[in-house]
Amino acid sequence: MSVFFARGGAAAAVVVISAQGALADLSAQDVWADWKAYLTSTGYTVSGNESVSGSTLTVSDVSMVMPIPEEDGSGTVSFPEIQFVENGDGTVNVLLPAEFPMGFEFSGDGESFSGKLIYAHDGTPMTVSGDAENMSYGYSSSKVTMTLDGLTADGEAIPADVAKVQITMNDVATQTDMTVAEARNYSQTLTASSLSYDMGFNDPESNDTGSFKGALQGLNFSGTSTVPTGLEGPDMQALLEAGFAFDGTFTFASGNGAVSGVDGSDSFAMESSSQGGSIAVAMNKQNLTYDVSQTGTTVNISGSEIPFPLALSMAETGFKMMMPLAKSDEEQDFALGITLRDFAVPEMLWGMVDPTGQLPHDPATVILDLAGKGKVLFDLFDPEAMMAVEMGDEQPGELNALTVKQLQVSAAGAELTGTGDFTFNNEDLVSFDGMPAPSGEANLKLTGANALIDKLIGMGLMSDSDAMGARMMMGMLAVPGEGEDTLTSTIAISEDGQIHANGQRIK
């Protein structure tokens, strides 16, 4: 789906008129020609009927066909008309009808799926200015909506009440600056006061239903991208090798959502809200990066399988990942991070495990920040290579180094923190039972563990013998640190497979 994601994003941007495409030049014909060149370079087949009347170029029956090799299928985006109007002052207006159908079609593996979306906006044109190598275009609309209007599966119409999709953006404004040299380079911003969505389904055969509603306020996007020129219908790997890249960050000031569903006799509902967040995505031929975060999140969950409603809150949540994409015999960087800060559960839930209130009910925190080096040993965009990895015929890669930049786990009055740095010998798969042999050192600190064990014994959740075993293990791996009920530990693994805890050999 990676090719579909990258190319599909380009098509959606063009249609929503916040395009990354090259919709800029001083003549109407050159604008259309440059647009076609851009889409073709990212793998589309573009067609349309052209007619000229005065200073207006009209392209009707526009079709953009996109192959999806991974799914053995294709997708088609079509709309009835685009007008390119020369304004006489060196600028060109690009106009779409205020409301028009936008078709899509997917096929593969003997199945087909098609439908259309009704796209509506206030009719404001995009205005293009600049010269052939430095173009700028801007667009604004008080309201943009996309509404599902008809679905067909294997040639049969799906009833209108089976599926619902409506997306609305208010006070939309975009600005894109583009330069054309050896490659197309774009710098883009987008703002919208709000975005709302209302989606759902209703299965007529089983009466199962699902609903997804929500809204985001104060949207902002900024990003850059590079699209290589001179390629005819390349696959994703060819695009990346030729220099395709993007880097963008989307932020919102606040948001809320609601999900509900019925599956037979079971039901489920969830409502959430947040005080803002961000999504950053970057991709080039070396790596793919995600960085997602959200603040002030609250979640309320109920359902037939849940004994009572749950109200959860999190001061901060986050996930980040950087993974190498290119097959290489050289080491490449990777990273992984998870943040769950001040995660609070309702007192009703605490009451089930701690009815007498012996444990601190403070919010819990889990933070893990990893970085490392490794090798990718297969082509991620080659379906045959991917299949060989899934079947176990090829090794996906090697882990060469791992750094624990931060570890923090705190709950029920106890806290574990630590850092570490290890390298791995992929030639030695014997010393650690099939795992590449590590060497390096980890430094850990544990506070409040003995007090927690005492409370768990008093609550009847831990036996005296289990507590003794836990304390013996801590005594073997850790030494007293500064402060009351504090333990520290330095775990070192040597290149010959020996393990030492605080200087004492344990393996």
Secondary structure, DSSP 8 states (H G I E B T S, - for coil): -HHHHHHHHHHHHHHTT---S----SSHHHHHHHHHHHHHHTT-EEEEEEEEETTEEEEEEEEEEEEEGGGTEEEEEEEEEEEEEE-SSS-EEEE--SEEEEEEEEEETTEEEEEEEEEE-----EEEEE-SSEEEEEEEEEEEEEEEEEEEETTEEE-TTTEEEEEEEEEEEEEEEEEESSEEEEEEEEEEEEEEEEEEEE-TTT--EEEEEEEEEEEEEEEEEEEESS-SS--HHHHHHTT-EEEEEEEESEEEEEEEEEETTEEEEEEEEES-EEEEEEE-SSEEEEEEEEEEEEEEEEETTSSS-EEEEEEEEEEEEEEE-S--SS-EEEEEEEEEEEEE--HHHHHHH-TT--S----EEEEEEEEEEEEE-S-TT-HHHHHHHHTTSS--EEEEEEEEEEEEEEETTEEEEEEEEEEEETT--TTBTTB-EEEEEEEEEEESHHHHHHHHHHTTSS-HHHHHHHHHHHHHH-EE-SSTTEEEEEEEE-TTS-EEETTEE--
